[in-house]
C-alpha cells in the first residue's frame, strides 16, 4: 500500500509540537511551585545569640553613701537618744560643762569637767549645712559619745544644739537651726516644723529629768 509522505510529515510535526508544549508546561509548573514556596522570615531564621548589653555587664559595687542624719521631732526624743545632755560654754580647746541635765548610766562627766567635741563624720550629706560651735557660745548640747574615743558629737549636728541666753530657769533656749530643729517638747507641732523652736532652760531640765 502506498504511503502519503506529506501526511506522515504533518503527523510527525504535530506530535513534536504537542511534546514541546507539554515540556514547556511542566517547566512552568515547577517554576510556579518554586516561586510559591514560602521564604523563611528573619524572625524564623536562627541567628547568633545577641551580645550582652552594657547594662547587664557586672560592675564593681559602688560604695554606699552614708545616710542622712536622723531627724528629731521633740526635745524628749533628743533626751532619750543622748548619752549626755549638758549646759556650758564652748572653749577654744573643747567644752566646759557647767551643768549636767542628763547622763547615761556609767557616765563620769560632772559639772566643771571639760570634754572634747568632735565634728560629724566625713561623707555625711548634711554636714555641709551645719553651723560651727565657737568659743564663748553658751549652749545646751545633746551629745552622743564616740564608742572608740573620749569625744562627743552633737546629735545629728544642729539638732542637738540650743543657744542659751539669760540666767536661771527662765533663760531662753533656742534651736541653733530653723530647719534642723525639733518642733515641740513632748509632742511634735507640724505647724512649727521648719521654723525653729524656742523654750526655756527650765523646760529642757524638766524633760531631761523625765527620761530614765
Z-matrix of the N, CA and C atoms (Angstrom, degrees):
N
C 1 1.458
C 2 1.514 1 108.12
N 3 1.325 2 116.99 1 136.37
C 4 1.475 3 121.56 2 -177.40
C 5 1.508 4 110.53 3 -75.92
N 6 1.373 5 119.29 4 137.34
C 7 1.480 6 124.58 5 179.35
C 8 1.499 7 109.39 6 -102.09
N 9 1.338 8 113.78 7 134.07
C 10 1.469 9 119.63 8 179.59
C 11 1.517 10 107.07 9 -84.10
N 12 1.355 11 116.32 10 106.11
C 13 1.466 12 120.85 11 -177.03
C 14 1.506 13 112.23 12 -64.98
N 15 1.305 14 117.65 13 -35.77
C 16 1.462 15 119.12 14 -178.35
C 17 1.521 16 111.00 15 -65.21
N 18 1.372 17 114.28 16 -39.19
C 19 1.464 18 117.11 17 179.74
C 20 1.520 19 110.57 18 -68.38
N 21 1.339 20 116.46 19 -38.11
C 22 1.470 21 120.63 20 179.28
C 23 1.511 22 110.58 21 -61.67
N 24 1.362 23 117.29 22 -45.72
C 25 1.470 24 120.45 23 179.37
C 26 1.520 25 111.01 24 -59.58
N 27 1.346 26 115.27 25 -38.41
C 28 1.466 27 119.88 26 -178.03
C 29 1.525 28 110.57 27 -65.09
N 30 1.370 29 116.55 28 -39.97
C 31 1.451 30 120.41 29 -179.73
C 32 1.520 31 111.28 30 -67.75
N 33 1.346 32 114.85 31 -40.17
C 34 1.477 33 119.23 32 178.61
C 35 1.517 34 110.53 33 -62.56
N 36 1.304 35 117.40 34 -43.04
C 37 1.465 36 122.15 35 -178.91
C 38 1.519 37 110.10 36 -63.84
N 39 1.342 38 114.14 37 -40.62
C 40 1.478 39 117.74 38 -179.59
C 41 1.528 40 110.98 39 -64.41
N 42 1.352 41 114.61 40 -43.41
C 43 1.471 42 118.58 41 179.84
C 44 1.519 43 111.63 42 -62.46
N 45 1.331 44 115.60 43 -40.41
C 46 1.466 45 119.91 44 179.30
C 47 1.514 46 110.87 45 -62.42
N 48 1.339 47 115.20 46 -40.69
C 49 1.467 48 119.44 47 -179.46
C 50 1.521 49 110.64 48 -64.09
N 51 1.371 50 115.53 49 -40.50
C 52 1.473 51 119.69 50 -179.79
C 53 1.521 52 110.47 51 -64.23
N 54 1.349 53 117.12 52 -43.88
C 55 1.462 54 120.51 53 178.99
C 56 1.528 55 111.99 54 -62.29
N 57 1.328 56 115.68 55 -40.88
C 58 1.477 57 120.03 56 -179.95
C 59 1.524 58 110.14 57 -63.77
N 60 1.335 59 116.60 58 -41.29
C 61 1.461 60 120.33 59 -179.29
C 62 1.524 61 110.82 60 -65.01
N 63 1.370 62 115.63 61 -39.26
C 64 1.458 63 119.62 62 179.75
C 65 1.524 64 111.62 63 -65.17
N 66 1.342 65 114.57 64 -39.60
C 67 1.472 66 118.93 65 179.53
C 68 1.515 67 111.36 66 -64.40
N 69 1.349 68 116.47 67 -42.72
C 70 1.476 69 119.94 68 -179.34
C 71 1.525 70 111.15 69 -65.22
N 72 1.360 71 114.53 70 -36.84
C 73 1.464 72 119.01 71 179.52
C 74 1.517 73 111.11 72 -64.48
N 75 1.363 74 115.21 73 -40.48
C 76 1.468 75 119.24 74 179.53
C 77 1.517 76 111.89 75 -64.18
N 78 1.345 77 116.44 76 -40.89
C 79 1.471 78 120.74 77 179.10
C 80 1.517 79 110.82 78 -63.94
N 81 1.333 80 115.48 79 -42.53
C 82 1.464 81 119.77 80 -178.65
C 83 1.507 82 111.41 81 -63.50
N 84 1.355 83 117.10 82 -37.92
C 85 1.459 84 120.42 83 179.71
C 86 1.524 85 111.39 84 -65.94
N 87 1.340 86 116.05 85 -40.06
C 88 1.468 87 119.94 86 179.19
C 89 1.519 88 111.21 87 -63.85
N 90 1.378 89 115.16 88 -41.55
C 91 1.476 90 118.61 89 179.24
C 92 1.517 91 110.81 90 -63.30
N 93 1.343 92 114.91 91 -40.09
C 94 1.463 93 118.80 92 -178.09
C 95 1.520 94 110.80 93 -65.51
N 96 1.391 95 115.95 94 -40.42
C 97 1.455 96 118.96 95 179.13
C 98 1.523 97 111.43 96 -63.78
N 99 1.358 98 113.30 97 -39.32
C 100 1.469 99 117.10 98 179.87
C 101 1.515 100 111.04 99 -65.97
N 102 1.345 101 116.94 100 -40.08
C 103 1.459 102 120.87 101 -179.52
C 104 1.515 103 110.83 102 -67.69
N 105 1.355 104 116.34 103 -32.49
C 106 1.455 105 119.61 104 -176.52
C 107 1.526 106 112.52 105 -78.77
N 108 1.337 107 117.71 106 -16.94
C 109 1.466 108 120.30 107 -178.82
C 110 1.515 109 110.25 108 -62.69
N 111 1.340 110 119.75 109 130.89
C 112 1.469 111 121.16 110 -177.47
C 113 1.516 112 111.61 111 -66.10
N 114 1.315 113 113.59 112 139.15
C 115 1.462 114 120.49 113 177.75
C 116 1.519 115 107.92 114 -90.40
N 117 1.332 116 119.06 115 128.50
C 118 1.474 117 120.66 116 -179.37
C 119 1.521 118 110.17 117 -58.08
N 120 1.375 119 116.86 118 133.73
C 121 1.464 120 120.75 119 178.67
C 122 1.519 121 109.84 120 -79.25
N 123 1.325 122 115.20 121 165.36
C 124 1.459 123 119.16 122 -179.95
C 125 1.520 124 110.77 123 -66.05
N 126 1.360 125 115.58 124 -25.95
C 127 1.465 126 117.90 125 -179.93
C 128 1.512 127 110.67 126 -70.41
N 129 1.370 128 116.07 127 -31.54
C 130 1.457 129 118.94 128 -177.42
C 131 1.509 130 112.47 129 -90.30
N 132 1.323 131 116.43 130 -11.20
C 133 1.456 132 120.10 131 -179.00
C 134 1.512 133 110.13 132 -80.11
N 135 1.332 134 117.55 133 124.76
C 136 1.471 135 118.29 134 178.24
C 137 1.512 136 110.22 135 -57.92
N 138 1.324 137 116.08 136 134.09
C 139 1.468 138 119.82 137 -179.78
C 140 1.516 139 109.43 138 -126.28
N 141 1.281 140 115.35 139 166.85
C 142 1.453 141 121.61 140 -179.49
C 143 1.526 142 108.86 141 -69.12
N 144 1.302 143 118.42 142 142.01
C 145 1.464 144 122.14 143 -178.29
C 146 1.519 145 110.04 144 -57.93
N 147 1.354 146 115.37 145 136.73
C 148 1.461 147 120.05 146 -178.00
C 149 1.516 148 109.90 147 -64.93
N 150 1.303 149 115.34 148 140.92
C 151 1.451 150 120.36 149 178.92
C 152 1.516 151 109.09 150 -69.47
N 153 1.334 152 119.12 151 141.04
C 154 1.465 153 120.59 152 -179.39
C 155 1.510 154 110.84 153 -61.44
N 156 1.339 155 115.62 154 139.36
C 157 1.458 156 120.19 155 -179.28
C 158 1.512 157 109.60 156 -75.45
N 159 1.320 158 115.33 157 165.49
C 160 1.459 159 119.57 158 -179.84
C 161 1.509 160 111.17 159 -65.75
N 162 1.363 161 116.64 160 -26.03
C 163 1.461 162 119.65 161 -179.54
C 164 1.516 163 111.21 162 -66.41
N 165 1.344 164 116.39 163 -28.39
C 166 1.459 165 119.49 164 -177.54
C 167 1.516 166 112.21 165 -91.69
N 168 1.308 167 116.94 166 -3.54
C 169 1.453 168 120.29 167 -177.96
C 170 1.516 169 109.84 168 -74.81
N 171 1.315 170 118.96 169 125.03
C 172 1.466 171 120.40 170 -179.55
C 173 1.521 172 110.65 171 -59.85
N 174 1.326 173 116.31 172 138.88
C 175 1.454 174 120.86 173 178.00
C 176 1.519 175 108.50 174 -124.99
N 177 1.292 176 115.84 175 162.42
C 178 1.457 177 119.14 176 179.09
C 179 1.512 178 109.62 177 -68.48
N 180 1.311 179 116.42 178 145.44
C 181 1.462 180 121.13 179 -176.71
C 182 1.524 181 110.55 180 -63.57
N 183 1.343 182 116.19 181 135.97
C 184 1.464 183 121.32 182 178.55
C 185 1.518 184 108.21 183 -82.81
N 186 1.325 185 117.94 184 131.05
C 187 1.467 186 119.65 185 -179.97
C 188 1.519 187 109.99 186 -58.43
N 189 1.320 188 117.81 187 133.85
C 190 1.469 189 119.50 188 -178.68
C 191 1.513 190 111.43 189 -65.72
N 192 1.325 191 115.48 190 142.01
C 193 1.459 192 120.82 191 176.37
C 194 1.516 193 108.18 192 -78.62
N 195 1.289 194 116.85 193 135.59
C 196 1.447 195 119.73 194 179.83
C 197 1.521 196 108.48 195 -64.80
N 198 1.338 197 114.39 196 136.11
C 199 1.457 198 119.83 197 -172.84
C 200 1.515 199 113.48 198 -63.80
N 201 1.309 200 115.51 199 159.52
C 202 1.448 201 120.40 200 176.07
C 203 1.520 202 109.00 201 -66.29
N 204 1.314 203 115.20 202 159.94
C 205 1.447 204 120.15 203 -178.64
C 206 1.520 205 110.92 204 -68.63
N 207 1.306 206 114.95 205 147.87
C 208 1.460 207 119.70 206 177.15
C 209 1.517 208 109.67 207 -68.21
N 210 1.310 209 116.41 208 139.74
C 211 1.454 210 120.64 209 175.18
C 212 1.522 211 110.18 210 -93.39
N 213 1.309 212 116.97 211 148.82
C 214 1.462 213 122.64 212 177.51
C 215 1.515 214 108.73 213 -120.03
N 216 1.336 215 115.45 214 137.55
C 217 1.459 216 119.66 215 -177.33
C 218 1.508 217 114.07 216 -98.78
N 219 1.339 218 117.17 217 -24.14
C 220 1.467 219 120.08 218 -176.63
C 221 1.526 220 111.39 219 -138.55
N 222 1.339 221 114.11 220 162.22
C 223 1.459 222 119.94 221 175.48
C 224 1.532 223 109.96 222 -65.06
N 225 1.310 224 117.21 223 -33.97
C 226 1.465 225 120.08 224 178.43
C 227 1.533 226 110.64 225 -62.46
N 228 1.319 227 116.95 226 -41.79
C 229 1.459 228 119.79 227 178.21
C 230 1.525 229 110.74 228 -60.76
N 231 1.323 230 116.89 229 -42.20
C 232 1.463 231 120.59 230 177.14
C 233 1.529 232 110.49 231 -61.26
N 234 1.324 233 115.89 232 -45.04
C 235 1.461 234 120.69 233 -177.31
C 236 1.526 235 111.39 234 -64.20
N 237 1.323 236 116.46 235 -38.44
C 238 1.464 237 120.34 236 -179.76
C 239 1.528 238 111.60 237 -69.76
N 240 1.318 239 116.68 238 -34.09
C 241 1.466 240 120.13 239 -176.15
C 242 1.522 241 112.97 240 -84.29
N 243 1.325 242 117.62 241 -23.01
C 244 1.462 243 120.91 242 -173.69
C 245 1.523 244 112.35 243 -75.79
N 246 1.327 245 115.27 244 143.96
C 247 1.464 246 121.14 245 170.97
C 248 1.525 247 110.27 246 -82.39
N 249 1.339 248 114.26 247 -24.28
C 250 1.462 249 119.19 248 -176.53
C 251 1.530 250 108.83 249 -153.92
N 252 1.351 251 115.45 250 132.44
C 253 1.471 252 120.88 251 175.10
C 254 1.529 253 106.19 252 -122.03
N 255 1.331 254 116.07 253 119.33
C 256 1.461 255 119.51 254 -173.66
C 257 1.526 256 111.10 255 -136.85
N 258 1.320 257 113.70 256 152.57
C 259 1.468 258 120.89 257 169.73
C 260 1.514 259 107.43 258 -112.89
N 261 1.321 260 116.51 259 139.90
C 262 1.445 261 119.38 260 179.35
C 263 1.514 262 111.67 261 177.80
N 264 1.317 263 114.57 262 -158.48
C 265 1.469 264 120.32 263 -175.38
C 266 1.531 265 110.53 264 -127.40
N 267 1.313 266 113.86 265 136.93
C 268 1.459 267 119.95 266 177.57
C 269 1.526 268 108.64 267 -74.02
N 270 1.322 269 116.10 268 131.71
C 271 1.461 270 121.71 269 177.62
C 272 1.519 271 109.21 270 -116.11
N 273 1.307 272 115.69 271 167.77
C 274 1.465 273 120.23 272 -177.83
C 275 1.518 274 111.59 273 -60.93
N 276 1.332 275 116.55 274 -32.25
C 277 1.461 276 119.72 275 -175.52
C 278 1.525 277 112.71 276 -111.70
N 279 1.309 278 118.08 277 15.62
C 280 1.459 279 118.77 278 179.97
C 281 1.515 280 111.74 279 155.63
N 282 1.331 281 115.51 280 -143.15
C 283 1.464 282 120.86 281 -176.72
C 284 1.519 283 109.70 282 -138.76
N 285 1.331 284 115.64 283 130.03
C 286 1.462 285 120.77 284 178.14
C 287 1.520 286 108.87 285 -94.24
N 288 1.315 287 117.12 286 121.81
C 289 1.456 288 122.25 287 -178.54
C 290 1.527 289 109.32 288 -86.64
N 291 1.332 290 116.41 289 117.31
C 292 1.468 291 121.00 290 177.15
C 293 1.533 292 111.54 291 -98.03
N 294 1.322 293 116.86 292 -23.87
C 295 1.464 294 120.71 293 -179.57
C 296 1.523 295 109.30 294 -155.34
N 297 1.324 296 116.38 295 138.27
C 298 1.460 297 121.73 296 174.80
C 299 1.534 298 107.60 297 -104.15
N 300 1.331 299 115.69 298 112.32
C 301 1.461 300 119.69 299 179.48
C 302 1.528 301 110.98 300 -81.67
N 303 1.317 302 115.75 301 -34.01
C 304 1.466 303 120.81 302 177.54
C 305 1.518 304 109.19 303 -160.16
N 306 1.330 305 116.05 304 142.13
C 307 1.467 306 121.00 305 176.99
C 308 1.519 307 108.76 306 -139.67
N 309 1.320 308 115.34 307 138.46
C 310 1.457 309 120.08 308 178.16
C 311 1.519 310 109.69 309 -66.35
N 312 1.311 311 116.00 310 156.74
C 313 1.461 312 121.16 311 179.12
C 314 1.530 313 110.51 312 -55.47
N 315 1.304 314 115.06 313 130.80
C 316 1.469 315 119.97 314 178.66
C 317 1.516 316 113.58 315 95.93
N 318 1.311 317 117.46 316 -7.47
C 319 1.468 318 119.76 317 -179.46
C 320 1.523 319 110.14 318 -68.86
N 321 1.318 320 115.96 319 141.77
C 322 1.469 321 121.32 320 179.40
C 323 1.527 322 111.67 321 -108.51
N 324 1.324 323 116.57 322 4.82
C 325 1.466 324 120.15 323 -177.83
C 326 1.529 325 109.45 324 -75.76
N 327 1.313 326 115.94 325 129.37
C 328 1.457 327 122.12 326 179.15
C 329 1.534 328 109.51 327 -130.49
N 330 1.314 329 115.70 328 165.75
C 331 1.465 330 119.87 329 175.94
C 332 1.524 331 109.19 330 -57.39
N 333 1.317 332 115.77 331 135.77
C 334 1.456 333 121.28 332 -177.48
C 335 1.513 334 112.70 333 97.69
N 336 1.319 335 117.45 334 -13.59
C 337 1.462 336 120.64 335 179.52
C 338 1.530 337 110.05 336 -76.37
N 339 1.294 338 114.15 337 161.25
C 340 1.468 339 120.43 338 173.72
C 341 1.531 340 107.86 339 -121.47
N 342 1.313 341 114.30 340 131.16
C 343 1.463 342 119.71 341 -177.55
C 344 1.522 343 109.30 342 -121.15
N 345 1.317 344 114.65 343 159.35
C 346 1.465 345 120.86 344 -179.91
C 347 1.524 346 109.48 345 -100.66
N 348 1.315 347 115.75 346 130.79
C 349 1.458 348 121.21 347 178.66
C 350 1.523 349 109.74 348 -101.93
N 351 1.312 350 115.64 349 136.98
C 352 1.466 351 121.19 350 178.51
C 353 1.526 352 109.18 351 -111.73
N 354 1.316 353 115.10 352 153.87
C 355 1.461 354 120.02 353 178.48
C 356 1.521 355 110.05 354 -81.26
N 357 1.316 356 116.41 355 172.10
C 358 1.461 357 120.36 356 178.24
C 359 1.521 358 110.28 357 -65.62
N 360 1.319 359 117.48 358 151.69
C 361 1.472 360 119.47 359 177.75
C 362 1.519 361 110.82 360 -60.37
N 363 1.308 362 116.50 361 146.33
C 364 1.459 363 120.10 362 177.46
C 365 1.520 364 109.39 363 -66.81
N 366 1.323 365 115.90 364 146.11
C 367 1.456 366 119.75 365 178.62
C 368 1.510 367 113.57 366 98.64
N 369 1.335 368 118.25 367 -10.13
C 370 1.466 369 120.35 368 176.90
C 371 1.530 370 108.17 369 -76.68
N 372 1.347 371 118.09 370 120.60
C 373 1.463 372 120.50 371 -174.06
C 374 1.522 373 114.81 372 -55.38
N 375 1.341 374 117.42 373 -35.79
C 376 1.460 375 120.12 374 -175.76
C 377 1.526 376 113.69 375 -80.81
N 378 1.314 377 117.65 376 -6.68
C 379 1.464 378 120.46 377 -173.89
C 380 1.525 379 111.87 378 -60.14
N 381 1.317 380 116.88 379 -33.27
C 382 1.464 381 120.10 380 -177.30
C 383 1.520 382 112.78 381 -66.41
N 384 1.332 383 117.07 382 -18.10
C 385 1.464 384 120.45 383 -177.10
C 386 1.527 385 112.85 384 -98.05
N 387 1.328 386 117.28 385 5.12
C 388 1.456 387 120.49 386 -176.72
C 389 1.528 388 111.63 387 -86.39
N 390 1.325 389 114.03 388 151.02
C 391 1.453 390 119.88 389 176.48
C 392 1.527 391 109.54 390 -81.06
N 393 1.332 392 115.35 391 178.00
C 394 1.462 393 120.51 392 179.84
C 395 1.524 394 109.39 393 -119.52
N 396 1.307 395 115.84 394 133.57
C 397 1.461 396 119.82 395 174.41
C 398 1.524 397 108.40 396 -78.37
N 399 1.323 398 115.42 397 127.46
C 400 1.464 399 120.58 398 -175.83
C 401 1.522 400 110.42 399 -120.70
N 402 1.307 401 114.67 400 150.39
C 403 1.466 402 120.95 401 -178.07
C 404 1.524 403 110.71 402 -54.38
N 405 1.329 404 114.89 403 136.37
C 406 1.458 405 121.05 404 178.44
C 407 1.519 406 113.94 405 98.43
N 408 1.309 407 118.56 406 -15.47
C 409 1.458 408 121.00 407 -179.78
C 410 1.528 409 110.46 408 -75.64
N 411 1.344 410 115.53 409 134.58
C 412 1.459 411 121.65 410 176.88
C 413 1.522 412 107.15 411 -100.79
N 414 1.310 413 116.34 412 123.88
C 415 1.468 414 120.37 413 -171.99
C 416 1.522 415 111.48 414 -145.15
N 417 1.338 416 114.05 415 161.64
C 418 1.462 417 121.58 416 164.27
C 419 1.514 418 105.61 417 -106.80
N 420 1.330 419 115.95 418 127.77
C 421 1.458 420 120.65 419 -177.44
C 422 1.528 421 110.57 420 -116.83
N 423 1.318 422 114.76 421 136.29
C 424 1.468 423 122.53 422 172.41
C 425 1.524 424 105.61 423 -103.86
N 426 1.324 425 116.06 424 113.10
C 427 1.459 426 120.96 425 -166.23
C 428 1.526 427 113.33 426 -118.17
N 429 1.317 428 113.86 427 149.42
C 430 1.463 429 122.58 428 171.58
C 431 1.517 430 107.33 429 -113.26
N 432 1.319 431 116.87 430 134.13
C 433 1.464 432 120.38 431 -179.43
C 434 1.524 433 110.05 432 -84.42
N 435 1.321 434 115.02 433 137.24
C 436 1.454 435 120.20 434 175.01
C 437 1.534 436 108.22 435 -72.39
N 438 1.331 437 118.43 436 123.87
C 439 1.470 438 119.64 437 -177.00
C 440 1.526 439 113.72 438 -70.54
N 441 1.328 440 116.75 439 -14.47
C 442 1.468 441 118.81 440 -176.07
C 443 1.524 442 113.45 441 -113.10
N 444 1.333 443 117.00 442 -0.97
C 445 1.471 444 119.45 443 -177.88
C 446 1.531 445 109.16 444 -151.13
N 447 1.314 446 118.03 445 156.70
C 448 1.472 447 121.48 446 -179.20
C 449 1.529 448 111.90 447 -80.75
N 450 1.305 449 116.37 448 53.71
C 451 1.460 450 121.12 449 -178.76
C 452 1.530 451 109.74 450 -131.41
N 453 1.331 452 115.13 451 166.57
C 454 1.459 453 121.72 452 179.79
C 455 1.530 454 109.19 453 -130.73
N 456 1.337 455 114.99 454 151.85
C 457 1.466 456 121.45 455 174.03
C 458 1.520 457 108.55 456 -126.44
N 459 1.319 458 116.31 457 144.80
C 460 1.459 459 119.04 458 174.98
C 461 1.525 460 109.18 459 -67.74
N 462 1.319 461 116.87 460 143.18
C 463 1.462 462 120.99 461 -178.62
C 464 1.525 463 109.96 462 -64.38
N 465 1.330 464 115.20 463 120.11
C 466 1.471 465 121.62 464 178.29
C 467 1.523 466 112.18 465 49.70
N 468 1.324 467 115.65 466 44.62
C 469 1.461 468 119.33 467 175.37
C 470 1.514 469 112.48 468 65.64
N 471 1.329 470 115.98 469 -120.16
C 472 1.464 471 120.86 470 -175.41
C 473 1.523 472 113.75 471 -68.77
N 474 1.323 473 118.26 472 -17.56
C 475 1.465 474 119.20 473 177.19
C 476 1.527 475 110.33 474 -57.52
N 477 1.322 476 116.75 475 -33.68
C 478 1.461 477 120.85 476 -174.69
C 479 1.515 478 114.98 477 -94.42
N 480 1.333 479 117.55 478 20.22
C 481 1.466 480 120.52 479 -177.53
C 482 1.532 481 110.62 480 -124.35
N 483 1.340 482 116.04 481 124.53
C 484 1.473 483 122.41 482 172.22
C 485 1.527 484 107.90 483 -119.76
N 486 1.306 485 116.85 484 125.44
C 487 1.462 486 120.97 485 175.09
C 488 1.530 487 108.45 486 -82.14
N 489 1.323 488 115.71 487 134.18
C 490 1.466 489 121.05 488 -175.66
C 491 1.526 490 110.14 489 -115.51
N 492 1.329 491 114.36 490 134.98
C 493 1.472 492 119.92 491 175.11
C 494 1.530 493 108.46 492 -135.38
N 495 1.311 494 116.09 493 139.89
C 496 1.456 495 119.60 494 -177.16
C 497 1.512 496 110.66 495 99.96
N 498 1.329 497 114.64 496 -174.14
C 499 1.462 498 119.76 497 -177.39
C 500 1.527 499 110.11 498 -134.47
N 501 1.300 500 114.78 499 158.67
C 502 1.451 501 119.76 500 176.61
C 503 1.516 502 112.79 501 76.57
N 504 1.325 503 115.28 502 -172.21
C 505 1.467 504 121.20 503 -176.32
C 506 1.523 505 112.34 504 -64.28
N 507 1.325 506 116.83 505 -25.82
C 508 1.468 507 119.71 506 -178.82
C 509 1.530 508 113.36 507 -88.93
N 510 1.306 509 116.69 508 5.98
C 511 1.467 510 119.26 509 176.04
C 512 1.525 511 108.86 510 -57.74
N 513 1.321 512 115.47 511 138.94
C 514 1.469 513 120.40 512 -176.32
C 515 1.532 514 109.41 513 -81.57
N 516 1.329 515 114.52 514 133.62
C 517 1.475 516 121.16 515 177.08
C 518 1.521 517 108.10 516 -121.53
N 519 1.331 518 115.64 517 120.45
C 520 1.465 519 121.62 518 -175.69
C 521 1.528 520 109.22 519 -124.15
N 522 1.315 521 116.25 520 136.41
C 523 1.469 522 119.55 521 178.48
C 524 1.526 523 110.03 522 -58.96
N 525 1.316 524 115.21 523 141.38
C 526 1.467 525 120.28 524 -178.58
C 527 1.528 526 110.75 525 -62.58
N 528 1.310 527 117.16 526 -40.40
C 529 1.467 528 121.42 527 -177.95
C 530 1.526 529 109.69 528 -112.94
N 531 1.318 530 115.62 529 151.80
C 532 1.465 531 119.75 530 174.03
C 533 1.517 532 110.93 531 -83.68
N 534 1.331 533 116.16 532 -42.71
C 535 1.463 534 120.31 533 -177.08
C 536 1.524 535 112.06 534 -76.24
N 537 1.335 536 116.42 535 -43.58
C 538 1.460 537 120.81 536 -178.57
C 539 1.513 538 108.54 537 -98.53
N 540 1.340 539 114.48 538 75.67
C 541 1.455 540 120.07 539 -174.04
C 542 1.512 541 110.57 540 -150.71
N 543 1.328 542 115.44 541 155.35
C 544 1.456 543 120.29 542 174.03
C 545 1.522 544 108.18 543 -72.10
N 546 1.332 545 115.66 544 167.87
C 547 1.473 546 119.57 545 179.64
C 548 1.521 547 112.19 546 -123.94
N 549 1.346 548 116.85 547 7.09
C 550 1.461 549 119.43 548 178.48
C 551 1.508 550 111.64 549 -170.37
N 552 1.343 551 115.66 550 169.02
C 553 1.459 552 120.29 551 177.93
C 554 1.524 553 111.51 552 -78.30
N 555 1.329 554 115.60 553 -58.50
C 556 1.460 555 120.91 554 -177.38
C 557 1.521 556 112.88 555 -112.15
N 558 1.316 557 116.85 556 -26.85
C 559 1.464 558 121.99 557 178.42
C 560 1.522 559 109.09 558 -131.43
N 561 1.303 560 115.81 559 149.55
C 562 1.459 561 120.96 560 -179.28
C 563 1.528 562 111.07 561 -76.02
N 564 1.296 563 115.14 562 147.42
C 565 1.464 564 121.57 563 175.69
C 566 1.530 565 107.69 564 -118.41
N 567 1.340 566 117.14 565 100.81
C 568 1.470 567 119.85 566 -177.32
C 569 1.517 568 113.40 567 -55.56
N 570 1.326 569 117.02 568 -32.44
C 571 1.468 570 120.17 569 -178.61
C 572 1.528 571 111.70 570 -68.87
N 573 1.335 572 116.57 571 -25.15
C 574 1.466 573 120.37 572 -178.76
C 575 1.517 574 112.82 573 -93.32
N 576 1.327 575 116.85 574 -8.04
C 577 1.461 576 120.29 575 -178.03
C 578 1.520 577 110.96 576 -61.03
N 579 1.322 578 115.15 577 132.09
C 580 1.465 579 120.22 578 179.31
C 581 1.511 580 113.83 579 85.82
N 582 1.322 581 117.94 580 3.41
C 583 1.469 582 121.35 581 -178.68
C 584 1.514 583 113.10 582 -118.61
N 585 1.325 584 116.49 583 10.62
C 586 1.448 585 119.35 584 -178.00
C 587 1.522 586 110.83 585 79.41
N 588 1.337 587 115.83 586 174.27
C 589 1.461 588 120.10 587 -178.79
C 590 1.521 589 108.91 588 -143.19
N 591 1.336 590 114.49 589 137.58
C 592 1.468 591 121.58 590 -177.58
C 593 1.523 592 109.08 591 -123.43
N 594 1.318 593 116.22 592 132.13
C 595 1.453 594 120.67 593 178.90
C 596 1.523 595 108.01 594 -148.90
N 597 1.325 596 116.75 595 -159.25
C 598 1.462 597 120.33 596 177.54
C 599 1.526 598 109.97 597 -123.35
N 600 1.305 599 114.96 598 160.60
C 601 1.460 600 119.82 599 177.93
C 602 1.528 601 110.02 600 -61.85
N 603 1.313 602 117.05 601 -36.42
C 604 1.451 603 120.80 602 178.96
C 605 1.522 604 112.00 603 -61.39
N 606 1.317 605 116.93 604 -40.58
C 607 1.465 606 119.95 605 179.22
C 608 1.523 607 111.54 606 -69.01
N 609 1.317 608 117.15 607 -36.62
C 610 1.476 609 119.49 608 175.51
C 611 1.516 610 110.64 609 -62.61
N 612 1.332 611 116.54 610 -39.31
C 613 1.473 612 120.98 611 178.51
C 614 1.537 613 110.02 612 -63.28
N 615 1.334 614 115.72 613 -43.68
C 616 1.465 615 119.86 614 -177.45
C 617 1.510 616 111.81 615 -62.00
N 618 1.322 617 116.21 616 -46.31
C 619 1.485 618 119.97 617 -179.33
C 620 1.519 619 110.14 618 -65.01
N 621 1.330 620 117.79 619 -42.69
C 622 1.468 621 120.63 620 -179.58
C 623 1.528 622 110.87 621 -61.73
N 624 1.316 623 116.29 622 -36.62
C 625 1.463 624 120.15 623 -178.09
C 626 1.526 625 111.86 624 -70.94
N 627 1.331 626 117.44 625 -22.64
C 628 1.467 627 121.39 626 -179.91
C 629 1.536 628 113.14 627 -76.91
N 630 1.321 629 115.74 628 -17.13
C 631 1.457 630 120.16 629 -176.73
C 632 1.523 631 110.25 630 -88.69
N 633 1.290 632 115.58 631 130.49
C 634 1.474 633 120.33 632 179.26
C 635 1.533 634 109.79 633 -97.48
